[in-house]
């Protein structure tokens, strides 16, 4: 689909989905939700950082 196999963003998305599935399996707790939010923020910051490099 994407050029040269998986892009970095695709891998992040796959890891996020796997993490969510694992956490859903164990049952969501407040601590887990905080970790998920932190992870999403980190991943989105990373992706935006790559985008702003072009400027």
Short mmCIF file of the C-alpha atoms (twelve columns), coordinates in Angstrom:
data_MODEL
# 
_entry.id   MODEL 
# 
loop_
_atom_site.group_PDB 
_atom_site.id 
_atom_site.type_symbol 
_atom_site.label_atom_id 
_atom_site.label_alt_id 
_atom_site.label_comp_id 
_atom_site.label_asym_id 
_atom_site.label_seq_id 
_atom_site.Cartn_x 
_atom_site.Cartn_y 
_atom_site.Cartn_z 
_atom_site.pdbx_PDB_model_num 
ATOM 1  C CA . UNK A 1  0.000   0.000  0.000  1 
ATOM 2  C CA . UNK A 2  2.523   2.625  1.106  1 
ATOM 3  C CA . UNK A 3  5.876   3.152  -0.565 1 
ATOM 4  C CA . UNK A 4  8.674   0.878  0.646  1 
ATOM 5  C CA . UNK A 5  6.460   -1.335 2.799  1 
ATOM 6  C CA . UNK A 6  5.281   -0.010 6.161  1 
ATOM 7  C CA . UNK A 7  5.809   3.663  6.935  1 
ATOM 8  C CA . UNK A 8  6.701   4.723  10.480 1 
ATOM 9  C CA . UNK A 9  3.181   6.025  11.039 1 
ATOM 10 C CA . UNK A 10 1.630   2.733  9.965  1 
ATOM 11 C CA . UNK A 11 3.772   0.864  12.477 1 
ATOM 12 C CA . UNK A 12 2.771   3.283  15.250 1 
ATOM 13 C CA . UNK A 13 -0.874  2.766  14.395 1 
ATOM 14 C CA . UNK A 14 -0.513  -1.025 14.434 1 
ATOM 15 C CA . UNK A 15 1.259   -0.902 17.807 1 
ATOM 16 C CA . UNK A 16 -1.438  1.390  19.192 1 
ATOM 17 C CA . UNK A 17 -4.208  -0.943 18.028 1 
ATOM 18 C CA . UNK A 18 -2.434  -3.966 19.532 1 
ATOM 19 C CA . UNK A 19 -1.962  -2.094 22.811 1 
ATOM 20 C CA . UNK A 20 -5.631  -1.108 22.889 1 
ATOM 21 C CA . UNK A 21 -6.654  -4.721 22.258 1 
ATOM 22 C CA . UNK A 22 -4.398  -5.940 25.074 1 
ATOM 23 C CA . UNK A 23 -5.743  -3.340 27.483 1 
ATOM 24 C CA . UNK A 24 -9.336  -4.031 26.457 1 
ATOM 25 C CA . UNK A 25 -8.695  -7.697 27.136 1 
ATOM 26 C CA . UNK A 26 -7.439  -6.908 30.641 1 
ATOM 27 C CA . UNK A 27 -10.208 -4.404 31.310 1 
ATOM 28 C CA . UNK A 28 -9.698  -0.652 31.244 1 
ATOM 29 C CA . UNK A 29 -8.468  1.073  34.368 1 
ATOM 30 C CA . UNK A 30 -7.856  4.769  34.948 1 
ATOM 31 C CA . UNK A 31 -4.094  4.230  34.942 1 
ATOM 32 C CA . UNK A 32 -4.307  2.431  31.602 1 
ATOM 33 C CA . UNK A 33 -6.387  5.236  30.085 1 
ATOM 34 C CA . UNK A 34 -3.783  7.781  31.168 1 
ATOM 35 C CA . UNK A 35 -1.066  5.673  29.537 1 
ATOM 36 C CA . UNK A 36 -3.093  5.437  26.317 1 
ATOM 37 C CA . UNK A 37 -3.635  9.205  26.242 1 
ATOM 38 C CA . UNK A 38 0.082   9.806  26.818 1 
ATOM 39 C CA . UNK A 39 0.980   7.340  24.069 1 
ATOM 40 C CA . UNK A 40 -1.408  8.959  21.579 1 
ATOM 41 C CA . UNK A 41 -0.010  12.394 22.404 1 
ATOM 42 C CA . UNK A 42 3.554   11.163 21.961 1 
ATOM 43 C CA . UNK A 43 2.771   9.462  18.657 1 
ATOM 44 C CA . UNK A 44 0.879   12.450 17.253 1 
ATOM 45 C CA . UNK A 45 3.657   14.824 18.353 1 
ATOM 46 C CA . UNK A 46 6.122   12.559 16.580 1 
ATOM 47 C CA . UNK A 47 4.068   12.603 13.370 1 
ATOM 48 C CA . UNK A 48 3.644   16.381 13.449 1 
ATOM 49 C CA . UNK A 49 7.382   16.749 14.054 1 
ATOM 50 C CA . UNK A 50 8.047   14.844 10.839 1 
ATOM 51 C CA . UNK A 51 5.598   17.063 8.949  1 
ATOM 52 C CA . UNK A 52 7.060   20.349 10.176 1 
ATOM 53 C CA . UNK A 53 10.525  19.241 9.040  1 
ATOM 54 C CA . UNK A 54 9.481   20.081 5.465  1 
ATOM 55 C CA . UNK A 55 9.085   23.806 6.271  1 
# 
